[in-house]
């Protein structure tokens, strides 16, 4: 767990980013993106294209919809997106299509640090600024990125409000979180691929912020922070709470089918979470959130665990 000094330092750094954003609102502006590249903005961008769900969800709350010229297809998918029901009317939805983006010719493109380097280079060669977001996996990193985007877009007030709203939401949950933490409850997620989420993932952050102990945090992680999880490992961990998928891609009944296979599996019958019925299926759009909506994932879990006492 972070020390008090570490927490104070994080708060100080976050406040510094906010104060810097308020003081540095002038153009031309040069910023450094998540991959260390310089991005020069001649003026406050008025035609903004988003190529990640993170920026889809952030921009929808940060700037006037008229400034957003495109979002990702995922933004319209209610399984993944927290803004599917409030997309700008007539918004263009596209993936990383260089030709389409050059046709739109935005003032600024937000892409992810894992975007194809060749396509990013093509856009930059066409004179379109591209900012690569270093995909955040913690609440503090999400807030820092929100404030940086707000500075770039001349939307500091909106960015500060988004961060303040996140902190207010967590503050409201603090008594419940403290009560959960006092119980030293152990939780772990288990998906259809037979893996769980370890350190360095947003899911680990969600569990820790909810006051729970992530059993997978002590296990060796592989690609994308995933931990291979056998049935024997689940029995050994013996979690108080077991988190299962709330949705399975391509199979409307997949989540429920998987849940039934887990809770009726003789090999798992002795697991505390299964015996007590402490199984929670978190909606995918919350479980996989890496924008400001991560606090809603925390709230979902905190309220569910508190109600199950």
C-alpha positions in Angstrom: 0.0 0.0 0.0 1.3 3.5 -0.8 2.8 5.4 2.2 1.3 8.6 3.5 4.3 10.5 2.0 3.6 8.9 -1.4 0.0 9.9 -1.3 0.9 13.5 -0.4 3.4 13.6 -3.2 0.8 12.4 -5.7 -1.7 15.0 -4.5 1.0 17.7 -4.8 2.0 16.6 -8.3 -1.7 16.5 -9.4 -2.2 20.0 -8.0 0.9 21.2 -9.8 -0.4 19.9 -13.1 -3.7 21.8 -12.5 -1.9 25.0 -11.6 0.4 24.7 -14.5 -2.5 24.2 -16.9 -4.2 27.3 -15.6 -1.0 29.4 -16.1 0.1 28.0 -19.5 -2.9 28.7 -21.7 -1.1 30.3 -24.6 -0.5 29.4 -28.2 1.5 28.3 -30.1 1.8 25.6 -27.5 4.3 22.7 -27.4 3.5 19.6 -25.4 5.1 16.2 -25.0 2.9 13.2 -25.6 2.9 9.8 -24.0 5.7 8.5 -26.2 8.0 11.5 -25.7 7.1 13.2 -29.0 6.8 17.0 -29.3 3.3 18.1 -30.5 2.9 21.7 -31.6 -0.5 23.4 -31.5 -0.7 26.6 -33.4 -4.0 27.5 -31.7 -6.7 25.9 -29.5 -7.9 22.9 -31.6 -11.4 23.3 -32.9 -11.5 20.1 -34.9 -10.6 17.2 -32.7 -10.5 13.5 -33.6 -10.4 10.7 -31.0 -9.0 7.3 -31.7 -9.3 5.7 -28.3 -12.2 5.1 -26.0 -10.3 7.0 -23.2 -10.4 10.2 -25.2 -13.9 9.5 -26.5 -15.2 9.5 -23.0 -13.0 12.4 -21.7 -13.7 14.7 -24.7 -17.5 14.2 -24.5 -17.4 15.8 -21.0 -14.6 18.3 -21.7 -15.4 20.3 -24.8 -18.4 21.4 -26.9 -19.5 18.5 -29.1 -19.1 20.8 -32.2 -15.3 20.5 -31.7 -15.3 16.7 -31.9 -15.2 15.6 -35.5 -14.8 11.9 -35.0 -14.8 9.2 -32.3 -14.2 5.5 -32.3 -16.7 2.8 -33.2 -16.4 1.6 -29.6 -17.9 4.9 -28.4 -21.3 3.7 -29.7 -21.1 0.2 -28.2 -23.0 0.1 -24.9 -21.1 -2.9 -23.8 -17.8 -1.0 -23.8 -18.8 2.6 -23.8 -20.1 4.8 -20.9 -21.2 7.4 -23.4 -23.0 5.3 -26.0 -26.3 7.0 -25.1 -25.1 10.5 -25.4 -22.9 10.7 -28.5 -22.9 13.9 -30.5 -25.6 13.8 -33.1 -24.2 12.7 -36.5 -20.7 12.1 -35.1 -18.4 10.3 -37.5 -17.3 7.0 -36.1 -14.1 5.4 -37.4 -11.0 3.4 -36.5 -7.5 4.5 -37.4 -8.3 5.1 -41.1 -5.6 7.5 -42.4 -7.4 8.4 -45.6 -10.6 9.3 -43.8 -8.7 11.3 -41.2 -6.8 13.2 -43.9 -10.2 13.9 -45.5 -11.5 15.4 -42.2 -8.2 17.1 -41.6 -8.6 17.7 -37.8 -6.5 20.3 -35.9 -5.5 17.5 -33.5 -5.8 13.7 -33.4 -5.7 11.9 -30.1 -4.4 8.3 -30.5 -3.2 5.7 -28.0 0.4 4.8 -27.3 -0.2 1.4 -28.9 -1.4 2.9 -32.2 0.3 1.7 -35.4 3.5 3.8 -35.7 3.3 3.8 -39.5 -0.2 5.3 -39.5 0.8 7.9 -37.0 3.7 8.9 -39.2 1.4 9.2 -42.2 -0.8 11.7 -40.4 2.1 13.7 -39.1 3.6 13.8 -42.6 0.3 15.2 -43.8 0.7 18.0 -41.3 -1.9 16.8 -38.8 -0.7 16.9 -35.1 -1.1 13.6 -33.3 -0.9 13.3 -29.6 -0.3 9.7 -28.3 -1.9 9.2 -24.9 0.1 7.0 -22.5 -2.8 4.8 -21.6 -3.3 5.3 -17.8 -3.9 2.5 -15.4 -4.5 4.4 -12.1 -6.8 7.1 -11.0 -4.0 9.6 -10.4 -2.6 8.9 -13.9 -6.1 9.3 -15.4 -6.6 12.6 -13.6 -3.2 13.9 -14.7 -3.9 13.0 -18.3 -7.3 14.7 -18.1 -5.7 17.9 -16.9 -3.1 17.8 -19.6 -5.7 17.4 -22.3 -7.7 20.2 -20.8 -4.6 22.5 -21.0 -4.1 21.6 -24.7 -7.7 22.2 -25.6 -8.2 25.5 -23.6 -10.7 23.7 -21.4 -9.0 24.0 -18.0 -12.2 24.7 -16.1 -13.9 21.6 -17.5 -10.8 19.5 -16.8 -10.6 20.8 -13.2 -14.3 20.1 -12.7 -13.9 16.5 -14.0 -11.1 15.8 -11.6 -13.0 17.5 -8.7 -16.1 15.4 -9.5 -14.0 12.2 -9.4 -12.5 13.1 -6.1 -15.9 14.1 -4.7 -17.4 10.8 -5.7 -14.6 8.9 -4.0 -14.9 11.1 -0.9 -18.6 10.2 -0.7 -17.7 6.5 -0.8 -14.9 6.8 1.7 -16.8 5.6 4.8 -17.9 2.4 2.9 -14.5 1.9 1.5 -13.0 2.2 5.0 -15.4 -0.4 6.3 -14.6 -2.8 3.5 -10.9 -2.4 4.0 -11.3 -3.2 7.7 -12.7 -6.5 6.8 -9.6 -7.5 4.8 -11.7 -9.1 2.1 -9.9 -10.9 -0.7 -11.2 -10.7 -4.2 -10.1 -12.0 -7.6 -11.5 -11.9 -11.1 -11.8 -14.9 -13.3 -12.6 -14.8 -17.0 -13.4 -17.2 -19.8 -9.7 -17.4 -20.8 -8.8 -18.7 -17.4 -6.9 -15.6 -16.2 -7.1 -12.8 -13.7 -5.9 -9.2 -13.7 -2.7 -8.5 -11.7 -0.6 -5.4 -10.9 -0.4 -2.7 -13.5 -4.0 -3.1 -14.6 -7.0 -0.8 -14.1 -8.8 -3.7 -12.5 -6.2 -4.0 -9.8 -6.6 -0.2 -9.2 -10.4 -0.6 -9.0 -10.2 -3.4 -6.4 -7.6 -1.5 -4.3 -9.6 1.7 -4.5 -12.7 -0.3 -3.4 -10.8 -1.4 -0.2 -10.3 -5.0 -1.4 -7.2 -7.1 -1.6 -6.6 -8.3 -5.1 -5.3 -11.9 -4.8 -3.9 -11.8 -8.3 -1.6 -8.8 -7.3 0.9 -11.2 -5.7 1.0 -13.5 -8.7 3.3 -13.3 -11.7 1.8 -11.3 -14.6 2.1 -12.0 -18.3 1.0 -9.9 -21.2 -1.3 -7.0 -20.5 -1.0 -7.6 -16.7 -2.9 -10.9 -16.9 -2.2 -13.8 -14.5 -2.8 -17.4 -15.6 -5.4 -18.8 -13.1 -6.1 -22.5 -12.8 -8.9 -23.9 -10.7 -6.3 -25.1 -8.2 -5.1 -21.5 -7.9 -8.6 -20.3 -7.1 -9.0 -22.9 -4.5 -5.7 -22.0 -2.9 -6.5 -18.3 -2.9 -10.0 -19.1 -1.5 -11.4 -15.5 -2.3 -14.1 -13.9 -0.3 -15.4 -12.4 -3.5 -15.2 -13.8 -7.1 -15.7 -11.4 -10.0 -16.9 -12.9 -13.2 -17.5 -11.3 -16.6 -20.7 -9.3 -17.0 -20.6 -9.8 -20.8 -18.9 -12.1 -23.2 -18.0 -10.9 -26.7 -20.2 -12.5 -29.4 -22.4 -14.5 -27.0 -25.4 -12.7 -25.4 -25.8 -15.6 -23.0 -22.1 -16.2 -22.5 -21.7 -14.4 -19.2 -24.5 -16.3 -17.5 -23.4 -19.6 -19.0 -19.9 -19.1 -17.7 -21.2 -18.1 -14.3 -23.2 -21.3 -14.0 -20.3 -23.4 -15.1 -18.1 -21.8 -12.3 -20.6 -22.0 -9.4 -21.6 -25.6 -10.2 -18.0 -26.9 -10.8 -17.3 -29.6 -8.2 -13.6 -28.6 -8.2 -14.6 -25.1 -6.9 -17.3 -26.1 -4.5 -15.2 -25.4 -1.5 -14.3 -21.8 -2.5 -15.7 -19.3 0.1 -17.1 -16.9 -2.5 -19.0 -19.6 -4.2 -20.3 -21.1 -0.9 -21.6 -17.8 0.3 -22.9 -16.7 -3.1 -20.5 -13.7 -3.2 -20.2 -13.7 -7.0 -20.3 -10.3 -8.8 -20.6 -9.6 -12.5 -19.5 -6.1 -13.2 -20.7 -4.5 -16.5 -17.9 -4.6 -19.0 -18.0 -0.8 -19.6 -17.1 -0.3 -15.9 -14.8 -3.2 -15.4 -12.7 -2.2 -18.4 -12.9 1.6 -17.9 -9.7 3.6 -18.0 -11.3 7.1 -18.1 -13.0 9.2 -15.5 -15.7 6.5 -15.3 -13.3 4.3 -13.4 -14.7 5.9 -10.2 -18.1 4.5 -11.2 -16.6 1.1 -11.3 -15.3 1.6 -7.8 -18.8 2.8 -6.7 -20.4 -0.2 -8.3 -18.2 -2.6 -6.4 -18.3 -0.7 -3.1 -22.1 -0.5 -3.0 -22.5 -4.1 -4.0 -20.0 -5.4 -1.4 -21.5 -3.1 1.3 -25.0 -4.4 0.5 -23.9 -8.0 0.8 -22.7 -7.7 4.4 
